[in-house]
Amino acid sequence: GICNAEKRGKRQVQVRPNSKVVIKFLQVMQKNGYIGDLEIIDDHRAGKVVVDLVGRINKCGVISPRFDVCLGDIEQLASNILPSRQFGHLVLTTTYGIMTHEEARRKHTGGKILGFFF
């Protein structure tokens, strides 16, 4: 849903259902300046998140199944998925939490891949 809203030039989008993974994924995007504020709405069901868009996302996606990536494969995977070396982020779930592939590389850890954005 985020990509479509971004393409249509919307300023806000609702993401649901909300899950810990979704929120962490969004926080990683936020930290990298791809989205603005997050507002988490608890409606006593699945909940949802309202995301402020800043017009920076070209594409984002989820990779399923979440296959394992060891430290040595991160580079290769990034070059397969992302448009260029300096551009874009893979999101991994690691023992240190959910982070981009650059952070995982700095911490010398692999993990499972969740998705990407650029």
Phi, psi and omega in degrees: 000326184298315184298318181298315180298319181295318180297323181278002176076023179285158180265337183220152176215146175263134178244127176212159354288162181264137178222166179303319183295315180302314183295316179298317179301313179296323180294325177295317178297322181294316182298329179271008174078018180274335177225164180269226185288152173248136174236119184265123183250121179262108181256023180062012170244241180277343182079166176209166181236133173259124185248130172275127181265148179242010175079020183256346186279127172268316180204142172218153183198166180249141179252122183224136004288160179282086184277157183289142177232122175269165187311317183293336183271349186301314180305309184299315181297316180300319183287335176287321189266319188271151186293328176205168188298323187270005200230127174094167184220139167265148177250124181243150170255123186233178177295340178267010181106188183269129186206172176281167182294333178294316179297319180299320180294318178297325180273002181053051179225151172260196178172201176254144181275136178257315185178198184207162169207148174201000000 
